[in-house]
Amino acid sequence: MKFLPYGHQQISDEDIEAVVRVLKSDYLTQGPAVESFETAFCGATGAPYAVCCCNGTAALHLAALAAGIVAGDVVIVPPVTFVASANCVRFTGAEVVFADIDRKTLTMSPQACEVQLQRLIEKGTPAKAVVTVDLAGHPCDMQAFGELKKKYHFIWIQDACHAVGGSWTDKSGRVWKIGEWPVPDFTVYSFHPVKHITCGEGGMITTHRPGYAGDLRSYRTHGITRDPGCFVSHDLGFAPDGKPNPWYYEMQELGYNYRLTDMQAALAESQLSRLPQFISRRRQIADYYRHHLKGIKFLTFPEVAVGAGHAYHLVIIELNFDRIGKSRAQVMNELKDRGIGTQVHYIPIPMMPYYAQSCCMAEVPESMDYYRRALSIPCYSGLTNADLSRVVSSIREVVE
Ligand SMILES: Cc1ncc(COP(=O)(O)O)c(C=O)c1O
């Protein structure tokens, strides 16, 4: 019996050929394939600038650095997300404050966020930034966060690690691809193998501001510039005849080695060309589950807001384990015995020992209520209809 994990990559012969071509070329680390992938990503998302790096966590860190977040700043983050969404704030020394989720869509509640924004102003430490998360691929309430940004002037980092290929519709009915709308300052993506497109490890940041793009590129490579137009030291950078010294470079700020390799970029670009098919299959899978799991007692799905172009990184079901009469561990183990992998996305971050002192669970009741019921079931484009039917019948056997 084939085991069906909750997520899995899909690698084609073309993907393999793309990597082999790079292996036979002059570049292995960041080179022309990186530039080509960034250009293709701009084309796919409609974002004017794209900067790739070695993983989604590094992408969030780069965004936090380019946003100018420093120790003493405060940043608002939702509790239900992978720890990296909050850790990128801590990397800079800034403090994390949590704002609860909207219980229906599971993305950060704009109302809860506004309460925190006002609280922080009253305390004399206004929020420097807000990190929203498009959980499972459902875009956060983009319109509402755009309005909050206008009112409170924070920097908006959109963690879209689950949402590449997703979209949302604004008040006027215009559809925007994730990354296309110019209001978020940074939109961040991950190419981990369970994501829509992968290159093993990889990340990307899109932005509409050329200054931010330049800062992201600088922090990605040690804070070093080789552009004579940017040199601080004229004496060291230029020969007496005014020409730039050919060996010269300057480290102007503290950066990192967060580069993506050309092998990874070639794989990611090859995968990107199939993003529309991947999204469309994931949507079919979600529709299948919604249809075939409907009517099972004590099983519900999160809501999809009107106008949300869900990218379905995950399909999450919510189970009332008390009413079913089985613990979550029991349900997961019984599904595993039937070859079905499941996972919980996520344990709310304030429950992590590292963060437990910065927030008490009672302050995020919606996140805690969701956590008690959450279960992610298999969703990836390689699932066949026979696989889906097996997932559905196994869930029925275990929970009905
Ligand atoms: C919402 C979210 N943000 C950030 C990340 C970090 O991405 P990466 O694993 O590529 O570092 C992940 C990874 O799972 C994620 O799910």
The ligand as a Gaussian input file, in Angstrom:
#p B3LYP/6-31G(d) Opt

LIG

0 1
 C        4.198000      30.217000       6.757000
 C        5.641000      29.871000       6.619000
 N        6.550000      30.847000       6.705000
 C        7.857000      30.586000       6.565000
 C        8.327000      29.315000       6.331000
 C        9.804000      29.056000       6.225000
 O       10.150000      28.574000       4.962000
 P       11.445000      27.638000       4.770000
 O       11.105000      26.276000       5.293000
 O       11.643000      27.648000       3.283000
 O       12.572000      28.249000       5.506000
 C        7.425000      28.276000       6.224000
 C        7.902000      26.898000       5.973000
 O        7.241000      25.925000       6.120000
 C        6.035000      28.545000       6.374000
 O        5.133000      27.568000       6.300000

